[in-house]
Amino acid sequence: MPQQQSAVKEQQRTKQREPRRYKVFIHNDDFTTMEFVVKVLMMVFFKSEAEAQTLMLKVHHSDKAVVGVYTYDVALSKMRKATAMAREEGFPLRLTCQPE
C-alpha cells in the first residue's frame, strides 16, 4: 500500500525568547527594624553587607527600593522566603514584584 502524502505542512517554531523578568521591591514600614531588613537582604537576596546597608537606607528614605530582578518563579520564591522570615520575627515587612 502506498503512503498518502498530506497537503498540510507542519511548521515548527524554533525561535525561543527569554522569560519575562520581574523587579522585586521591598517597602518601608514603621515597625520592621533596619537590622532585620539588612539581614533579609543578605540572606535571601545575597547582597553584601555594604550593599544591604545602602539598600536599607534607600528604602528608609524613599519608601521602597528594587532589591533584585528575577524570573517570575524566582521572584515569587524570594518574596515568600523573606515574608516568612519577617512573620517569624513578628515584622510586617512587605515585598512586591512587577514586570520589568
C-alpha positions in Angstrom: 0.0 0.0 0.0 1.4 3.4 -0.9 1.6 6.0 1.8 -0.6 9.1 1.3 1.1 12.4 1.5 -0.8 15.2 3.2 -1.1 18.6 1.7 -0.7 20.2 5.2 2.8 21.1 6.1 3.9 21.2 9.7 5.9 24.2 10.8 7.9 24.1 13.9 8.8 27.2 15.9 12.5 27.3 16.7 12.7 30.9 18.0 12.8 30.9 21.7 12.5 34.1 23.8 13.9 35.0 27.2 11.4 34.6 30.1 9.9 37.8 31.4 11.8 39.4 34.2 10.3 40.9 37.4 11.5 43.6 39.8 11.2 42.7 43.5 10.5 45.7 45.7 10.9 46.0 49.4 8.7 48.5 51.2 9.3 50.7 54.2 7.2 50.4 57.3 7.4 51.8 60.8 7.9 48.5 62.6 10.5 46.4 60.8 13.9 47.1 62.2 16.7 48.3 59.9 18.9 45.5 61.2 16.3 42.9 60.2 16.0 44.4 56.7 19.7 44.2 56.3 19.6 40.5 57.4 16.9 39.7 54.9 18.8 41.4 52.1 21.9 39.4 52.9 20.3 36.0 53.5 17.6 36.0 50.9 18.8 38.3 48.2 22.6 37.5 48.7 23.6 41.2 49.0 26.9 42.1 50.6 26.7 43.9 53.9 27.6 47.2 52.4 25.1 46.8 49.6 22.4 45.7 52.0 23.0 48.8 54.2 22.8 51.1 51.2 19.5 49.5 50.0 18.1 49.6 53.5 18.8 53.3 53.7 17.3 53.9 50.3 14.1 52.1 51.4 14.0 54.1 54.6 14.2 57.4 52.8 12.2 56.7 49.6 9.6 54.2 50.9 10.6 51.4 48.5 13.6 50.1 46.5 14.3 47.4 43.9 16.2 44.6 45.6 16.6 42.4 42.5 15.3 41.4 39.1 14.4 37.8 38.5 12.2 35.4 36.6 8.7 35.2 38.0 9.3 31.9 39.9 12.5 33.1 41.5 11.0 36.5 42.4 8.0 34.8 44.0 10.2 32.3 45.9 12.4 35.1 47.3 9.4 37.2 48.3 7.8 34.2 50.1 11.0 33.4 51.9 11.6 37.0 53.1 8.0 37.3 54.1 8.1 34.1 56.1 11.3 35.2 57.9 9.6 38.5 58.7 6.4 36.9 60.1 8.5 34.5 62.2 10.1 37.6 63.8 6.8 39.4 64.1 7.5 42.1 61.5 5.0 43.3 58.8 7.7 43.6 56.1 6.1 43.8 52.6 7.6 42.8 49.3 6.1 43.1 45.9 7.0 42.4 42.3 6.1 43.8 39.0 7.2 43.2 35.4 10.3 45.0 34.3 
